[in-house]
Amino acid sequence: MCPAGHAFAGAGNGWLGRSRCADGDSYGPRTPALAAATAVVCAAVATAVGARPELMVWLVLIPMGVLLATVDVTVKRLPDVLTLPLAVSTLALLGVAAALPGTDGSWGRALLGSLALGAFCLVLFLVNPAAFGFGDVKLALTIGAVTGWYGWDILIAGTFAGFVLFVLYGLSLIAARRADRKTAQPLGPFLLAGAVFGVLLGSSAS
């Protein structure tokens, strides 16, 4: 379904066009823009991480993260078909990376970080489900694994950075009178940005 609730009708101009719903309206960013953003993030992470086994994990996860962020911004949802496989594949791939020489992280800590951040976000959801979506809880499993790989301090820093970016974004919309305090905003892109920040910070600190 598109943001207006219309049935999905396919891509407007193939892989290089916007998505198009049944009534003819197109929505979402164009594929070249997403590809460019993905390439920039991959390049930054590759430069920071270097030739370590976990780099291949991050390069697999980043396109999925960009896709999730785009979906959340466009329709304000984080679908299970993306979040749940992402969490499982993240831990599985990190398990492979941990078994290779030259790695710079801990799979056990990634698992605990995934569970800890998932539990923390679940509490936030239970306290205020109107402000914190369950999709964000499922995404937190991946964020916790990615940042927990480098350490608890990186998990906290990355998560904090994501929430700070989210708050600043919301305040900027309010200041511009494009939203008010009750307007729902997507949190997923900012949690993902915090995860990238955590990877960059954790890699530079190692």
N, C-alpha and C positions, 0 to 999 in steps of 0.2 A: 504494500500500500504506500502511496505517496503521502506527503505531509497533509494534504487536503482530504485524504481518505479515499482517493480514487484507486482503481485497480492498476497494477503495474503493467505496462505494455512493452517494456524492453528498452534498449538503449536508443537514444535519439540518432546518433551518427556513429554507431558501432563503438569501438573501444575509445575513440577520440571525441565522443560527444557526451552530453549530459544524459542522465536517466530521464525517461519520458513516461508519463502516466497516460491512461486511456483517453483523457479529454484533450491531450495534445500539449499540455504544459510540461516544460522541462524544469528540472530542479537539481540542486547539488552542484559542486564545483566540477569543472571540466577535468578530464583525465590527465592532460599534460600538466596541469597545475598540481594535481596530487602526485604525479610521478616526480615532478621537480622537488616538491617538499620531501617526499620519501628519500630521494637521492641525497638531499642536503643533510637530513638526519643521519642516514647511513654513513655518509662521509665523515661527519663529525664524530660519530661513535667509533668508526673504524680507526680514525686518527688517535682517539683517546685510548682505546683498548689495545691496539696493536695486534701482533700475530699470536693471540692467545686462543685456545679452543672455544671459549665462550663467545668470541666475536661472531662465529657462524650462527650461534643461537640468536644473538641480537639482530643479525641481518635477516634472519627468517621472521623474527617477531615484529620488526619495525613496520613492514608493509601491512601486517595485520592490525597493528596499532593505528596506523593512519586510516585504514578502512573503518575501524571501530569509531574513531574520533569523527570521521565524516558522517557516518550513520547517526551518531548521537547528536551532532550539530543539526543535521537535516531533519530528523524525525523525533529527536529527543527520546531515543530508546537504545538500549544495548541488548540486542537479541541473543538468546541462549545459544543459537546455532553458531555464534561467533565466540562468545565469552567462555563458555564451558570447554569447548575443544582447545581454546587458547590456553586456559589454565593447565589442562592435562598435558598438552604438548610442551608447554614451557618447562614443567618439572621433568618430563621425560628427556627433553633435549639437554637440560642442565645436568641430568644424571649421566648422560653420555659424555658431556664436556668434562665433568668432574673425574671421569675415569681416564682421561687423557693427560699426558705429561704437559707441564707448563701452564696449567690452569690457575686462575687466581680467584678462588671463591670456594664456598662450601655448599654442597647439595643439601646436607642436613639442615643447615641454617636457612637455605632457600625454602625448604619444606615448612619449617617452623614459622618463617616469616610469612609465607602464604597463609597458613592457618591463623596466625596471630592478627594479621591485617584484615583477613576475612571476618574474623570474629569481632574485631573492633568496628568494622563497617556494618556488620549485622546489628550490633547494639545501636548504632546511629539510626539504622533503618527502623528498628523496633521502637525507638524513642520518638522518631518523627518521620514516618513513612511518606508524608506529603512533601518533605524537603529532600529526602535521601532515597533514591530508587533502589530496588532490589538488583537491578542490573549492575549498579555500581558495586554492590556487595560481591557479585560474581567476578567483576573485573578486578576487585581488590585481591583476589587470589593470585592473579598473575602479577600485579604490581608488587605484592609482598614477596613473591618468589624472586622477581628480578632484582629488587633492591636488597632483600635479605641475603642474596648470594654474596654480597660484598660486606655485610655486617649489619648489626642492629642500628648503629649510628647512621648508616646510609639509608636504611629503611625509614627511620624517623625523619631524616632530612628530606628525602624524596617525597614522602607523604606530606610533610609540612609544606614543602614547596608547591605541591599540587593544590592544596587547599588555599594557600596564600594567593596563587594565581587566580583561582576561582573567585575568591572574595574580591580581588582587585578588578577582575572583569565585571562582576556584578555591580560594584560601586561605580565603575565607569559608565555602565549602561544607565544607572540611576541618575548620575550627574548629567548625562546627555538627554535625559528624559525619554529614553527608549524602553524603559522598564521601571517597575516599582519593586518594593521589597517582596511582594507576593508572586512575582513573575517567575515561572520555572525556568531554570537555565541548565544546560547539560554540564555535568560534572566530569564525565568520562574523559574528554580531551585534556583536562587539566591534571587528572590523576596520571594519565599517560605521559604528559609533559614532565610531571614530577619524577616518573620512572626513568625517563631519559636523563634528567638532571642527576638522578641517583647513580646511573651507570657512568656518566661522565665524571662525577665526583669520586665514586669508588675506584674508577680506573686511574684517575690522576693521583689518588692517595696511595696507591699500591706501588 
